[in-house]
Amino acid sequence: MTEAERQAYFQQYGCYPIEDSDVENVGIVLTQAQIDEAESIIAKKRARQYLADTDWYVTRYAETGTAIPEDIATARAQARIDA
């Protein structure tokens, strides 16, 4: 943007435009609390997805009486706590 364009912008809007060169590129900076919250959300989403992916074991048990494998039942119990 030329100096004349900057001045015209100022005249129209009452402030100078911010250009990329005016801003230091430091990337996204998250606080530890934001990181912890994001990790919690991801863990809950994974737990809900695991439950959805293994629901067929529960359906099979309800319809045919075929037992849910112990490792799946244990993992589903933990996923319900985590979700």
C-alpha positions in Angstrom: 0.0 0.0 0.0 1.4 3.3 -1.0 1.7 6.3 1.4 -1.1 8.1 -0.6 -3.3 5.0 -0.2 -2.6 4.9 3.6 -3.5 8.6 3.9 -6.7 8.1 1.9 -7.6 5.2 4.2 -6.9 7.4 7.2 -9.1 10.1 5.8 -12.0 7.7 5.2 -11.8 5.5 8.4 -10.0 7.7 10.9 -7.2 5.2 11.4 -4.3 3.7 9.5 -4.7 0.2 8.0 -2.8 -2.6 9.6 -0.6 -4.4 7.1 1.2 -7.7 7.4 4.5 -5.9 7.9 3.0 -4.1 10.9 2.4 -7.4 12.8 5.2 -9.6 14.1 4.6 -13.2 13.1 4.8 -15.1 16.4 2.3 -17.7 15.5 -0.5 -18.9 17.8 0.4 -18.8 21.5 -1.8 -20.8 23.8 -1.8 -20.8 27.6 -1.4 -24.0 29.5 -5.0 -23.8 30.5 -6.0 -23.7 26.8 -3.8 -26.6 26.0 -5.2 -28.6 28.9 -8.8 -27.8 27.8 -8.0 -28.9 24.2 -6.5 -32.1 25.4 -9.5 -32.8 27.6 -11.9 -32.2 24.6 -9.8 -34.5 22.4 -9.8 -37.3 25.0 -13.6 -37.0 25.5 -14.1 -37.1 21.7 -11.9 -40.2 21.4 -13.8 -41.9 24.2 -17.2 -41.2 22.6 -15.8 -42.4 19.3 -14.6 -45.6 20.9 -18.0 -46.2 22.4 -19.7 -45.6 19.0 -17.2 -47.9 17.3 -17.9 -50.7 19.7 -21.6 -50.3 20.1 -22.1 -53.3 17.8 -20.8 -55.6 20.6 -23.6 -54.4 22.9 -26.2 -54.8 20.1 -24.9 -58.3 19.3 -25.1 -59.2 23.0 -28.7 -57.8 23.3 -29.8 -59.6 20.1 -28.0 -63.0 20.4 -26.6 -63.2 23.9 -23.0 -63.5 22.6 -20.8 -62.2 25.4 -18.9 -58.9 25.0 -15.1 -59.7 25.2 -13.8 -58.7 28.6 -11.1 -56.4 27.2 -13.8 -54.5 25.2 -16.2 -54.3 28.2 -13.4 -53.0 30.4 -12.3 -50.4 27.7 -15.9 -49.4 27.2 -16.4 -48.9 31.0 -13.3 -46.6 31.0 -14.5 -44.8 27.9 -17.8 -44.0 29.6 -15.9 -42.5 32.6 -13.7 -40.5 30.2 -16.6 -39.3 28.0 
